[in-house]
């Protein structure tokens, strides 16, 4: 399919690729052309269609190649593979590869296409920021924190039972389960180079309207007063710093309230 499309492109054409499935076909494009996801010359859309297009990166004109189910009657193994009518364990792999070799481009449709201007030219990543939560560099256009810390992370955070305790044993609850409860501590929103301050303060009631704001701050699980009793040996940080300030203050030393 890749070679069929390439055969229609002018020899001196600097082309890019659009693949309509993330399964298998992008690998062939990256092996047989200079178009890769890394250099931005390969775009992949998840339409589940076994088709690819090569097009001039400046004009958008090119050719789309797809497997044509109507042309597969003579090729039962290819048809069963494409339409998933036979379990993989029952497929005749040697027969499938032989049919692919013999069929070649005869089972493909090809037609001229022209992609829209939205796919032409290299998209600028824009300014890069440093996420105030995880400290990774990320596209600043994604917001005040990176998308991973906004709740899109695929990683599951697991507790380290051997790690030393840095605070009281507290239970975090999903932010959507905290509605109607009170925040156990201040929660800070940081907008790089613009602002930094408490979005919610200790004792504030969590409302439905707070869920989205907290998730944008990377707070998908939070601590509430109702779900935790830290014990009398633990103080709110504002209380601790106020006690410290009072002890330090004296002649010629002042402090401002409230603590920040």
ZASE-649937 format. One record per residue: residue number from 1; residue in one letter; z, x, y of N, C-alpha, C in turn. Coordinates in steps of 0.2 Angstrom, whole numbers, padded with zeros to 4 digits, always signed. Each point is the difference from the previous one (the first is absolute). Layout:
REM ZASE-649937
{rec NUM, 'a', {Z, X, Y}, {Z, X, Y}, {Z, X, Y}}
...
***
This chain:
REM ZASE-649937
{rec 1, 'x', {+0000, +0004, -0006}, {+0000, -0004, +0006}, {+0000, +0004, +0006}}
{rec 2, 'x', {+0004, +0006, +0000}, {+0000, +0004, +0006}, {-0007, +0004, +0001}}
{rec 3, 'x', {-0002, +0002, -0005}, {-0007, +0004, +0000}, {-0005, -0005, +0002}}
{rec 4, 'x', {+0000, -0007, -0002}, {-0005, -0005, +0002}, {+0000, -0001, +0007}}
{rec 5, 'x', {+0006, +0000, +0003}, {+0001, -0001, +0007}, {-0003, +0006, +0004}}
{rec 6, 'x', {+0003, +0006, -0002}, {-0002, +0006, +0003}, {-0008, +0001, +0000}}
{rec 7, 'x', {-0003, -0002, -0005}, {-0008, +0000, -0001}, {-0003, -0003, +0006}}
{rec 8, 'x', {+0003, -0005, +0003}, {-0003, -0004, +0005}, {+0001, +0002, +0007}}
{rec 9, 'x', {+0005, +0005, +0001}, {+0002, +0002, +0006}, {-0004, +0006, +0002}}
{rec 10, 'x', {-0002, +0001, +0007}, {-0004, +0006, +0002}, {+0004, +0006, -0002}}
{rec 11, 'x', {-0004, +0006, -0001}, {+0003, +0006, -0002}, {+0005, +0003, +0005}}
{rec 12, 'x', {-0002, -0001, +0006}, {+0004, +0003, +0005}, {+0005, -0005, +0003}}
{rec 13, 'x', {+0002, -0005, -0003}, {+0004, -0005, +0002}, {+0007, +0001, -0001}}
{rec 14, 'x', {+0005, +0000, +0005}, {+0007, +0001, -0001}, {+0003, -0007, -0001}}
{rec 15, 'x', {+0001, -0001, -0006}, {+0002, -0007, -0002}, {+0008, -0001, -0002}}
{rec 16, 'x', {+0002, -0006, +0000}, {+0007, -0001, -0002}, {-0001, -0006, -0005}}
{rec 17, 'x', {+0006, -0001, -0003}, {+0000, -0005, -0006}, {+0005, -0006, +0001}}
{rec 18, 'x', {-0002, -0005, -0003}, {+0005, -0006, +0000}, {+0000, -0002, -0007}}
{rec 19, 'x', {+0006, -0001, -0003}, {+0000, -0002, -0007}, {+0004, -0006, -0001}}
{rec 20, 'x', {-0002, -0005, -0004}, {+0003, -0007, +0001}, {+0005, -0001, -0006}}
{rec 21, 'x', {+0003, +0005, -0003}, {+0005, +0000, -0005}, {+0004, +0007, +0000}}
{rec 22, 'x', {+0006, -0001, -0001}, {+0004, +0007, -0001}, {+0000, +0003, -0007}}
{rec 23, 'x', {-0003, -0004, -0004}, {+0000, +0002, -0007}, {-0006, +0005, -0002}}
{rec 24, 'x', {+0001, +0006, -0002}, {-0005, +0004, -0003}, {-0005, +0002, +0005}}
{rec 25, 'x', {-0004, -0004, +0003}, {-0006, +0001, +0004}, {+0001, +0005, +0006}}
{rec 26, 'x', {+0006, +0000, +0003}, {+0001, +0005, +0005}, {+0001, +0007, -0002}}
{rec 27, 'x', {+0002, +0001, -0006}, {+0000, +0006, -0003}, {-0007, +0003, -0001}}
{rec 28, 'x', {-0005, -0004, -0002}, {-0007, +0003, +0000}, {-0003, +0002, +0006}}
{rec 29, 'x', {+0002, -0004, +0006}, {-0003, +0001, +0006}, {+0003, +0007, +0003}}
{rec 30, 'x', {+0007, +0001, -0002}, {+0003, +0006, +0003}, {-0003, +0006, -0004}}
{rec 31, 'x', {-0001, -0001, -0007}, {-0003, +0006, -0004}, {-0007, +0002, +0002}}
{rec 32, 'x', {-0004, -0005, +0002}, {-0007, +0001, +0001}, {-0003, +0000, +0007}}
{rec 33, 'x', {+0005, -0001, +0005}, {-0002, +0000, +0007}, {+0005, +0004, +0004}}
{rec 34, 'x', {-0001, +0001, +0006}, {+0005, +0003, +0004}, {+0005, -0005, +0003}}
{rec 35, 'x', {-0001, -0006, -0002}, {+0004, -0006, +0003}, {+0007, +0000, -0004}}
{rec 36, 'x', {+0005, +0000, +0003}, {+0007, +0000, -0003}, {+0004, -0004, +0004}}
{rec 37, 'x', {+0006, -0003, -0003}, {+0005, -0003, +0004}, {+0003, +0005, +0005}}
{rec 38, 'x', {+0001, +0006, -0002}, {+0003, +0005, +0004}, {-0004, +0001, +0007}}
{rec 39, 'x', {-0006, +0001, +0000}, {-0004, +0001, +0006}, {-0002, -0006, +0003}}
{rec 40, 'x', {+0002, -0006, -0002}, {-0002, -0006, +0003}, {-0007, -0003, +0000}}
{rec 41, 'x', {-0004, +0004, -0005}, {-0007, -0003, +0000}, {-0001, -0004, -0006}}
{rec 42, 'x', {+0006, -0002, -0004}, {+0000, -0005, -0005}, {+0005, -0005, +0002}}
{rec 43, 'x', {-0003, -0007, +0000}, {+0004, -0005, +0002}, {+0001, -0004, -0007}}
{rec 44, 'x', {+0006, -0003, -0002}, {+0000, -0004, -0006}, {+0003, -0007, +0002}}
{rec 45, 'x', {-0003, -0005, -0002}, {+0002, -0007, +0001}, {+0002, -0003, -0007}}
{rec 46, 'x', {+0005, -0003, +0000}, {+0002, -0003, -0007}, {-0003, -0007, -0001}}
{rec 47, 'x', {-0006, -0001, -0001}, {-0003, -0006, -0001}, {-0001, -0001, -0007}}
{rec 48, 'x', {+0001, +0005, -0005}, {-0001, -0001, -0007}, {-0007, +0000, -0002}}
{rec 49, 'x', {-0005, +0002, +0004}, {-0007, +0000, -0001}, {-0002, +0007, -0002}}
{rec 50, 'x', {-0004, +0001, -0005}, {-0002, +0006, -0002}, {-0007, +0002, +0004}}
{rec 51, 'x', {+0001, +0002, +0006}, {-0005, +0001, +0004}, {+0002, +0006, +0005}}
{rec 52, 'x', {-0005, +0004, +0002}, {+0001, +0005, +0005}, {-0006, +0000, +0005}}
{rec 53, 'x', {+0001, +0002, +0006}, {-0005, +0001, +0005}, {+0000, +0007, +0003}}
{rec 54, 'x', {-0006, +0003, +0001}, {+0000, +0006, +0004}, {-0004, -0002, +0006}}
{rec 55, 'x', {+0002, +0003, +0006}, {-0003, -0002, +0007}, {+0001, +0005, +0005}}
{rec 56, 'x', {-0005, +0001, +0004}, {-0001, +0005, +0005}, {+0007, -0001, +0005}}
{rec 57, 'x', {+0003, +0005, +0001}, {+0007, +0000, +0003}, {-0001, -0002, +0008}}
{rec 58, 'x', {-0007, +0001, +0002}, {-0001, -0001, +0007}, {-0003, -0007, +0002}}
{rec 59, 'x', {-0005, -0002, -0005}, {-0003, -0007, +0001}, {+0003, -0005, -0004}}
{rec 60, 'x', {+0003, +0002, -0006}, {+0003, -0005, -0004}, {-0005, -0003, -0005}}
{rec 61, 'x', {-0006, +0002, +0000}, {-0005, -0002, -0005}, {+0000, +0004, -0006}}
{rec 62, 'x', {-0001, -0004, -0006}, {+0001, +0003, -0006}, {-0002, -0004, -0006}}
{rec 63, 'x', {+0003, +0001, -0006}, {-0002, -0004, -0006}, {+0006, -0002, -0004}}
{rec 64, 'x', {+0001, -0006, -0002}, {+0005, -0002, -0004}, {-0002, -0001, -0008}}
{rec 65, 'x', {+0003, +0003, -0004}, {-0001, +0000, -0007}, {+0005, -0004, -0004}}
{rec 66, 'x', {-0001, -0004, -0004}, {+0005, -0004, -0004}, {-0003, -0001, -0007}}
{rec 67, 'x', {+0005, -0001, -0005}, {-0002, -0002, -0007}, {-0002, -0007, +0000}}
{rec 68, 'x', {-0006, -0002, -0003}, {-0002, -0007, +0000}, {+0001, -0003, -0007}}
{rec 69, 'x', {+0005, -0005, +0000}, {+0002, -0003, -0006}, {-0006, -0003, -0004}}
{rec 70, 'x', {-0005, -0003, +0004}, {-0006, -0003, -0003}, {-0004, +0005, -0003}}
{rec 71, 'x', {+0001, +0007, +0001}, {-0005, +0005, -0004}, {+0004, +0003, -0006}}
{rec 72, 'x', {+0005, -0003, -0002}, {+0004, +0003, -0005}, {+0000, -0003, -0007}}
{rec 73, 'x', {-0005, -0005, -0001}, {-0001, -0003, -0006}, {-0002, +0005, -0006}}
{rec 74, 'x', {-0004, +0005, +0002}, {-0002, +0005, -0005}, {+0006, +0005, -0001}}
{rec 75, 'x', {+0005, +0000, +0004}, {+0005, +0005, -0001}, {+0007, -0003, -0001}}
{rec 76, 'x', {+0001, -0003, -0006}, {+0006, -0003, -0001}, {+0007, +0003, +0001}}
{rec 77, 'x', {+0000, +0007, -0001}, {+0006, +0004, +0001}, {+0002, +0000, +0007}}
{rec 78, 'x', {-0006, +0002, +0004}, {+0001, +0000, +0008}, {+0003, -0007, +0002}}
{rec 79, 'x', {-0003, -0005, -0002}, {+0001, -0007, +0002}, {+0008, -0001, -0002}}
{rec 80, 'x', {+0002, +0001, -0006}, {+0007, -0001, -0002}, {+0005, +0004, +0004}}
{rec 81, 'x', {-0002, +0006, +0002}, {+0004, +0004, +0004}, {+0001, -0002, +0007}}
{rec 82, 'x', {-0006, -0002, +0003}, {+0000, -0003, +0007}, {+0004, -0006, +0001}}
{rec 83, 'x', {-0002, -0005, -0005}, {+0003, -0007, +0001}, {+0007, +0000, -0004}}
{rec 84, 'x', {+0002, +0005, -0003}, {+0007, +0000, -0003}, {+0000, -0005, -0006}}
{rec 85, 'x', {-0005, -0001, -0004}, {+0000, -0005, -0005}, {+0002, +0003, -0007}}
{rec 86, 'x', {+0001, +0007, +0000}, {+0003, +0003, -0006}, {+0006, +0004, +0002}}
{rec 87, 'x', {+0005, +0000, -0004}, {+0006, +0004, +0001}, {-0002, +0007, +0000}}
{rec 88, 'x', {+0003, +0005, +0004}, {-0002, +0007, +0000}, {+0001, +0003, -0007}}
{rec 89, 'x', {+0005, -0002, -0004}, {+0000, +0003, -0006}, {-0005, -0002, -0005}}
{rec 90, 'x', {-0004, -0005, +0001}, {-0005, -0003, -0004}, {-0007, +0003, +0003}}
{rec 91, 'x', {+0000, +0003, +0005}, {-0007, +0002, +0003}, {-0002, +0006, -0004}}
{rec 92, 'x', {-0007, +0000, -0001}, {-0003, +0006, -0003}, {-0002, +0005, +0005}}
{rec 93, 'x', {+0004, +0005, +0001}, {+0000, +0005, +0006}, {-0007, +0004, -0001}}
{rec 94, 'x', {-0001, +0002, -0006}, {-0006, +0004, -0001}, {-0006, -0004, +0002}}
{rec 95, 'x', {+0000, -0007, -0002}, {-0006, -0004, +0001}, {-0001, -0002, +0007}}
{rec 96, 'x', {+0006, +0000, +0004}, {+0000, -0002, +0007}, {-0003, +0006, +0004}}
{rec 97, 'x', {+0002, +0006, -0002}, {-0003, +0006, +0004}, {-0007, +0001, -0002}}
{rec 98, 'x', {-0002, -0002, -0006}, {-0007, +0001, -0002}, {-0004, -0005, +0004}}
{rec 99, 'x', {+0002, -0007, +0001}, {-0003, -0005, +0004}, {-0001, +0002, +0007}}
{rec 100, 'x', {+0005, +0003, +0003}, {+0000, +0002, +0007}, {-0005, +0006, +0001}}
{rec 101, 'x', {+0000, +0004, -0005}, {-0005, +0006, +0000}, {-0007, -0003, +0000}}
{rec 102, 'x', {-0002, -0005, -0005}, {-0006, -0003, -0001}, {-0002, -0004, +0006}}
{rec 103, 'x', {+0005, -0004, +0002}, {-0002, -0005, +0006}, {-0001, +0003, +0006}}
{rec 104, 'x', {+0003, +0005, +0002}, {-0001, +0003, +0007}, {+0001, -0005, +0005}}
{rec 105, 'x', {-0005, +0001, +0005}, {+0000, -0004, +0006}, {-0003, -0007, -0001}}
{rec 106, 'x', {-0003, -0001, -0006}, {-0003, -0007, -0002}, {+0005, -0006, +0001}}
{rec 107, 'x', {+0006, +0002, -0001}, {+0005, -0006, +0000}, {+0003, -0001, +0007}}
{rec 108, 'x', {-0003, +0004, +0005}, {+0003, -0001, +0007}, {-0005, -0003, +0005}}
{rec 109, 'x', {+0003, -0004, +0005}, {-0003, -0002, +0005}, {+0000, +0004, +0006}}
{rec 110, 'x', {-0005, +0001, +0004}, {+0001, +0004, +0006}, {-0004, -0003, +0006}}
{rec 111, 'x', {+0004, +0000, +0005}, {-0003, -0004, +0006}, {+0002, +0004, +0007}}
{rec 112, 'x', {-0004, +0000, +0005}, {+0001, +0003, +0006}, {+0006, -0004, +0003}}
{rec 113, 'x', {+0004, +0004, +0004}, {+0006, -0003, +0003}, {+0001, +0003, +0007}}
{rec 114, 'x', {+0004, -0003, +0004}, {+0002, +0003, +0006}, {+0007, -0001, +0002}}
{rec 115, 'x', {+0004, +0005, +0000}, {+0007, -0002, +0001}, {+0002, -0001, +0007}}
{rec 116, 'x', {+0005, -0003, +0002}, {+0002, -0002, +0007}, {+0003, +0006, +0003}}
{rec 117, 'x', {+0000, +0000, +0007}, {+0002, +0006, +0004}, {+0007, +0002, -0001}}
{rec 118, 'x', {+0004, -0005, -0003}, {+0007, +0002, -0001}, {+0001, +0005, -0005}}
{rec 119, 'x', {-0005, +0001, -0005}, {+0001, +0006, -0005}, {-0004, +0006, +0003}}
{rec 120, 'x', {-0003, +0000, +0006}, {-0003, +0006, +0002}, {+0004, +0004, +0004}}
{rec 121, 'x', {-0001, +0007, -0001}, {+0004, +0004, +0004}, {+0007, +0001, -0003}}
{rec 122, 'x', {+0003, +0006, +0001}, {+0007, +0002, -0003}, {+0005, -0003, +0005}}
{rec 123, 'x', {+0005, -0004, -0004}, {+0005, -0003, +0004}, {+0006, +0005, +0002}}
{rec 124, 'x', {+0001, +0000, +0006}, {+0005, +0005, +0002}, {+0007, -0002, -0002}}
{rec 125, 'x', {+0004, +0004, -0003}, {+0007, -0002, -0002}, {+0005, -0001, +0006}}
{rec 126, 'x', {-0002, +0002, +0006}, {+0004, -0001, +0006}, {+0006, +0005, +0000}}
{rec 127, 'x', {+0005, -0002, +0004}, {+0006, +0004, +0001}, {+0004, +0000, -0006}}
{rec 128, 'x', {+0004, +0006, -0001}, {+0004, +0001, -0006}, {+0007, +0000, +0003}}
{rec 129, 'x', {+0005, -0004, -0003}, {+0007, +0000, +0001}, {+0004, +0003, -0005}}
{rec 130, 'x', {+0006, +0001, +0001}, {+0005, +0002, -0005}, {+0005, -0006, -0001}}
{rec 131, 'x', {+0000, -0003, -0006}, {+0004, -0006, -0002}, {+0007, +0002, +0001}}
{rec 132, 'x', {+0004, -0004, +0004}, {+0007, +0002, +0001}, {+0005, -0001, -0006}}
{rec 133, 'x', {-0003, -0004, -0005}, {+0004, -0001, -0006}, {-0001, +0005, -0005}}
{rec 134, 'x', {-0006, +0001, -0002}, {-0001, +0005, -0006}, {-0003, +0007, +0003}}
{rec 135, 'x', {-0001, +0000, +0006}, {-0003, +0007, +0003}, {-0007, +0002, -0002}}
{rec 136, 'x', {-0003, -0004, -0003}, {-0007, +0001, -0002}, {-0005, -0001, +0006}}
{rec 137, 'x', {-0005, +0004, +0000}, {-0006, -0001, +0005}, {-0004, -0006, -0002}}
{rec 138, 'x', {-0002, -0005, +0005}, {-0003, -0006, -0002}, {-0004, -0002, +0006}}
{rec 139, 'x', {-0006, -0005, -0001}, {-0003, -0002, +0006}, {+0004, -0004, +0004}}
{rec 140, 'x', {+0001, +0002, +0007}, {+0004, -0004, +0004}, {-0002, -0007, +0001}}
{rec 141, 'x', {-0006, -0002, -0001}, {-0003, -0006, +0001}, {+0003, -0005, -0005}}
{rec 142, 'x', {+0004, +0002, -0005}, {+0003, -0004, -0005}, {+0006, -0003, +0003}}
{rec 143, 'x', {+0003, +0002, +0005}, {+0006, -0002, +0003}, {+0005, +0005, +0001}}
{rec 144, 'x', {+0007, -0002, +0001}, {+0005, +0004, +0002}, {+0002, +0004, -0006}}
{rec 145, 'x', {-0001, -0002, -0006}, {+0002, +0004, -0006}, {-0006, -0001, -0005}}
{rec 146, 'x', {-0001, +0005, -0005}, {-0005, +0000, -0004}, {+0000, -0006, -0005}}
{rec 147, 'x', {-0006, -0002, -0003}, {-0001, -0006, -0004}, {+0005, +0000, -0006}}
{rec 148, 'x', {+0001, +0006, -0002}, {+0004, +0001, -0006}, {+0007, -0002, +0002}}
{rec 149, 'x', {+0003, +0002, +0005}, {+0006, -0002, +0002}, {+0001, -0008, +0003}}
{rec 150, 'x', {-0006, -0003, +0001}, {-0001, -0007, +0002}, {+0001, -0004, -0006}}
{rec 151, 'x', {+0000, +0003, -0006}, {+0001, -0004, -0006}, {-0005, +0000, -0005}}
{rec 152, 'x', {-0006, +0004, +0002}, {-0005, +0001, -0005}, {+0000, +0005, -0005}}
{rec 153, 'x', {+0006, +0003, +0000}, {+0001, +0006, -0005}, {+0000, -0003, -0007}}
{rec 154, 'x', {-0004, +0004, -0005}, {+0000, -0002, -0007}, {+0006, +0003, -0004}}
{rec 155, 'x', {+0004, +0004, +0004}, {+0005, +0004, -0004}, {+0007, -0005, +0000}}
{rec 156, 'x', {+0003, +0001, -0006}, {+0006, -0003, -0001}, {+0006, +0005, +0001}}
{rec 157, 'x', {+0004, -0002, +0005}, {+0006, +0005, +0001}, {+0005, -0002, -0005}}
{rec 158, 'x', {+0002, +0006, -0003}, {+0005, -0001, -0005}, {+0006, +0004, +0002}}
{rec 159, 'x', {+0006, -0002, -0001}, {+0006, +0003, +0002}, {+0001, +0006, -0005}}
{rec 160, 'x', {+0003, +0005, +0003}, {+0002, +0006, -0003}, {+0007, +0000, -0001}}
{rec 161, 'x', {+0002, -0001, -0007}, {+0007, -0001, -0002}, {+0004, +0006, +0001}}
{rec 162, 'x', {-0003, +0006, +0000}, {+0003, +0007, +0001}, {+0001, +0002, +0007}}
{rec 163, 'x', {-0004, -0004, +0005}, {+0001, +0002, +0007}, {+0006, -0001, +0003}}
{rec 164, 'x', {+0003, +0004, +0004}, {+0006, -0001, +0003}, {+0000, -0006, +0005}}
{rec 165, 'x', {+0005, -0004, +0000}, {+0001, -0005, +0004}, {+0000, +0002, +0008}}
{rec 166, 'x', {-0004, -0003, +0004}, {+0000, +0001, +0007}, {+0003, -0006, +0004}}
{rec 167, 'x', {+0002, -0005, -0003}, {+0003, -0006, +0003}, {+0003, -0004, -0005}}
{rec 168, 'x', {+0002, -0006, +0002}, {+0004, -0005, -0004}, {-0005, -0003, -0005}}
{rec 169, 'x', {+0002, -0002, -0006}, {-0004, -0003, -0004}, {-0003, -0007, +0002}}
{rec 170, 'x', {-0006, -0001, +0003}, {-0002, -0006, +0003}, {-0006, -0003, -0004}}
{rec 171, 'x', {-0001, -0006, +0000}, {-0005, -0003, -0003}, {-0006, -0003, +0005}}
{rec 172, 'x', {-0006, +0002, -0001}, {-0005, -0002, +0004}, {-0004, -0006, -0003}}
{rec 173, 'x', {-0002, -0005, +0004}, {-0003, -0006, -0002}, {-0007, +0000, +0003}}
{rec 174, 'x', {-0005, -0003, -0003}, {-0007, -0001, +0003}, {+0001, -0004, +0006}}
{rec 175, 'x', {-0004, +0002, +0005}, {+0001, -0002, +0007}, {-0001, -0008, +0000}}
{rec 176, 'x', {-0004, -0003, -0004}, {-0001, -0007, +0000}, {+0006, -0003, -0003}}
{rec 177, 'x', {+0004, +0003, -0004}, {+0007, -0003, -0003}, {+0005, +0001, +0005}}
{rec 178, 'x', {-0001, +0003, +0006}, {+0005, +0001, +0005}, {+0001, -0005, +0005}}
{rec 179, 'x', {-0005, -0005, +0000}, {+0000, -0005, +0005}, {+0006, -0004, +0000}}
{rec 180, 'x', {+0003, -0001, +0006}, {+0006, -0003, +0001}, {+0006, +0004, -0001}}
{rec 181, 'x', {-0001, +0006, -0001}, {+0006, +0005, -0001}, {+0000, +0005, +0006}}
{rec 182, 'x', {+0006, +0004, +0001}, {+0001, +0004, +0005}, {-0002, +0007, -0001}}
{rec 183, 'x', {-0003, +0004, +0004}, {-0001, +0007, -0001}, {+0006, +0004, +0000}}
{rec 184, 'x', {+0000, +0004, -0005}, {+0006, +0004, -0001}, {+0001, +0006, +0005}}
{rec 185, 'x', {-0006, +0002, +0003}, {-0001, +0006, +0004}, {-0006, -0001, +0005}}
{rec 186, 'x', {+0000, +0004, +0005}, {-0006, +0000, +0005}, {-0006, +0002, -0004}}
{rec 187, 'x', {-0006, -0003, +0002}, {-0006, +0003, -0003}, {-0005, +0001, +0006}}
{rec 188, 'x', {-0002, +0006, +0000}, {-0004, +0003, +0005}, {-0007, -0001, +0000}}
{rec 189, 'x', {-0004, -0002, +0005}, {-0007, +0000, +0000}, {-0002, +0006, +0004}}
{rec 190, 'x', {-0005, +0004, -0002}, {-0003, +0006, +0003}, {-0007, -0001, +0002}}
{rec 191, 'x', {-0002, +0000, +0006}, {-0007, +0000, +0002}, {-0001, +0007, +0003}}
{rec 192, 'x', {-0004, +0004, -0004}, {-0001, +0007, +0003}, {-0002, +0001, +0007}}
{rec 193, 'x', {+0004, +0004, +0004}, {-0002, +0001, +0007}, {+0001, -0006, +0004}}
{rec 194, 'x', {+0003, -0005, -0002}, {+0001, -0006, +0004}, {+0007, -0003, +0000}}
{rec 195, 'x', {+0003, -0001, -0006}, {+0007, -0002, +0000}, {+0003, +0001, -0006}}
{rec 196, 'x', {+0007, +0000, +0000}, {+0004, +0001, -0006}, {+0007, -0004, +0001}}
{rec 197, 'x', {+0001, -0005, -0004}, {+0006, -0004, +0002}, {+0002, -0005, -0006}}
{rec 198, 'x', {+0005, -0003, +0000}, {+0002, -0005, -0005}, {-0004, -0006, +0000}}
{rec 199, 'x', {-0003, -0002, -0005}, {-0004, -0006, +0000}, {+0005, -0006, -0002}}
{rec 200, 'x', {+0005, +0002, -0005}, {+0005, -0004, -0002}, {+0006, +0004, +0000}}
{rec 201, 'x', {+0006, -0003, +0002}, {+0006, +0003, +0001}, {+0005, -0003, -0005}}
{rec 202, 'x', {+0005, +0004, -0002}, {+0005, -0002, -0005}, {+0003, -0007, +0002}}
{rec 203, 'x', {+0000, -0004, -0005}, {+0002, -0007, +0001}, {-0005, -0005, +0002}}
{rec 204, 'x', {-0006, +0002, +0002}, {-0005, -0004, +0002}, {-0002, -0004, -0006}}
{rec 205, 'x', {-0002, -0007, +0001}, {-0002, -0004, -0006}, {-0008, +0001, -0001}}
{rec 206, 'x', {-0001, +0001, -0006}, {-0007, +0001, -0002}, {-0004, -0007, -0001}}
{rec 207, 'x', {-0005, -0001, +0004}, {-0004, -0006, +0000}, {-0007, +0001, -0003}}
{rec 208, 'x', {-0003, -0005, -0002}, {-0007, +0000, -0003}, {-0005, +0004, +0004}}
{rec 209, 'x', {+0001, +0000, +0007}, {-0005, +0003, +0004}, {+0002, +0008, +0000}}
{rec 210, 'x', {+0005, +0002, -0003}, {+0002, +0007, +0000}, {-0003, +0004, -0006}}
{rec 211, 'x', {-0003, -0004, -0005}, {-0002, +0003, -0006}, {-0006, +0004, +0001}}
{rec 212, 'x', {-0005, -0002, +0004}, {-0006, +0004, +0001}, {+0002, +0006, +0004}}
{rec 213, 'x', {+0004, -0001, +0005}, {+0002, +0006, +0005}, {+0003, +0005, -0004}}
{rec 214, 'x', {+0005, -0002, -0005}, {+0003, +0005, -0004}, {-0004, +0004, -0005}}
{rec 215, 'x', {-0005, -0004, -0003}, {-0005, +0003, -0004}, {-0004, +0005, +0004}}
{rec 216, 'x', {-0002, -0001, +0006}, {-0004, +0004, +0004}, {+0004, +0007, +0001}}
{rec 217, 'x', {+0006, -0001, +0000}, {+0005, +0006, +0002}, {+0001, +0004, -0007}}
{rec 218, 'x', {-0003, -0003, -0006}, {+0001, +0004, -0006}, {+0007, -0003, -0003}}
{rec 219, 'x', {+0003, -0005, +0002}, {+0006, -0003, -0003}, {-0002, -0006, -0004}}
{rec 220, 'x', {-0002, +0002, -0006}, {-0001, -0005, -0005}, {+0006, -0002, -0004}}
{rec 221, 'x', {+0005, +0004, +0000}, {+0007, -0002, -0003}, {+0005, +0002, +0005}}
{rec 222, 'x', {+0005, -0004, +0002}, {+0005, +0001, +0005}, {+0007, -0001, -0003}}
{rec 223, 'x', {+0005, +0002, +0004}, {+0007, -0001, -0002}, {+0003, -0006, +0005}}
{rec 224, 'x', {+0003, -0004, -0003}, {+0003, -0006, +0003}, {+0008, +0000, +0000}}
{rec 225, 'x', {+0003, -0003, +0004}, {+0007, -0001, +0000}, {+0002, -0004, -0006}}
{rec 226, 'x', {-0003, -0005, -0001}, {+0002, -0004, -0006}, {-0001, +0003, -0007}}
{rec 227, 'x', {-0004, +0005, +0000}, {-0001, +0003, -0007}, {+0004, +0006, -0001}}
{rec 228, 'x', {+0003, +0002, +0005}, {+0004, +0007, +0000}, {+0007, +0000, +0003}}
{rec 229, 'x', {+0004, +0003, -0003}, {+0007, +0002, +0003}, {+0001, +0007, +0000}}
{rec 230, 'x', {-0002, +0004, +0005}, {+0001, +0007, +0000}, {+0007, +0003, -0001}}
{rec 231, 'x', {+0005, -0004, +0001}, {+0007, +0002, +0000}, {+0003, +0002, +0006}}
{rec 232, 'x', {+0006, +0000, +0001}, {+0003, +0002, +0006}, {-0001, +0007, +0002}}
{rec 233, 'x', {-0002, +0005, -0004}, {-0001, +0007, +0002}, {-0006, +0001, +0003}}
{rec 234, 'x', {-0005, -0005, +0001}, {-0006, +0001, +0003}, {-0001, -0004, +0006}}
{rec 235, 'x', {-0002, +0004, +0005}, {-0001, -0003, +0007}, {-0007, -0001, +0002}}
{rec 236, 'x', {-0002, -0004, +0004}, {-0007, +0000, +0003}, {-0001, +0006, +0004}}
{rec 237, 'x', {-0006, +0003, +0001}, {-0001, +0006, +0003}, {+0002, +0000, +0007}}
{rec 238, 'x', {-0001, -0006, +0004}, {+0002, -0001, +0007}, {+0008, +0001, +0001}}
{rec 239, 'x', {+0003, -0003, -0005}, {+0008, +0001, +0000}, {+0002, +0007, -0001}}
{rec 240, 'x', {-0004, +0004, -0004}, {+0002, +0006, -0002}, {-0001, +0005, +0007}}
{rec 241, 'x', {-0006, -0001, +0003}, {-0002, +0004, +0005}, {+0004, -0001, +0006}}
{rec 242, 'x', {+0002, -0007, +0001}, {+0005, -0002, +0006}, {+0006, +0004, -0001}}
{rec 243, 'x', {+0003, +0000, -0006}, {+0006, +0003, -0001}, {+0000, +0008, +0001}}
{rec 244, 'x', {-0006, +0003, -0002}, {-0001, +0007, +0001}, {+0000, +0001, +0008}}
{rec 245, 'x', {-0004, -0004, +0004}, {-0001, +0001, +0007}, {+0007, -0001, +0003}}
{rec 246, 'x', {+0004, -0005, -0002}, {+0007, -0001, +0003}, {+0004, +0007, -0001}}
{rec 247, 'x', {-0001, +0003, -0006}, {+0004, +0006, -0001}, {-0002, +0006, +0004}}
{rec 248, 'x', {-0006, +0000, +0001}, {-0003, +0006, +0004}, {+0001, -0001, +0007}}
{rec 249, 'x', {+0000, -0006, +0003}, {+0000, -0001, +0007}, {+0007, +0002, +0003}}
{rec 250, 'x', {-0001, +0002, +0006}, {+0006, +0002, +0004}, {-0002, +0002, +0007}}
{rec 251, 'x', {+0003, +0004, +0003}, {-0001, +0002, +0007}, {-0007, +0003, +0000}}
{rec 252, 'x', {-0005, -0003, +0004}, {-0006, +0003, +0001}, {-0005, -0002, -0005}}
{rec 253, 'x', {+0002, -0004, -0005}, {-0005, -0002, -0006}, {+0000, -0008, +0000}}
{rec 254, 'x', {-0006, -0003, +0000}, {+0000, -0007, +0000}, {-0005, -0002, -0005}}
{rec 255, 'x', {+0000, -0006, -0002}, {-0005, -0002, -0005}, {-0003, -0007, +0002}}
{rec 256, 'x', {-0006, -0002, -0002}, {-0003, -0006, +0002}, {+0000, -0005, -0006}}
{rec 257, 'x', {+0001, -0007, +0002}, {+0000, -0005, -0005}, {-0007, -0004, +0001}}
{rec 258, 'x', {-0002, -0003, -0005}, {+0002, +0000, -0007}, {-0003, +0006, -0003}}
{rec 259, 'x', {+0002, +0002, -0006}, {-0003, +0006, -0003}, {-0007, -0001, -0002}}
{rec 260, 'x', {-0004, +0005, +0000}, {-0007, +0000, -0002}, {-0002, +0005, -0005}}
***
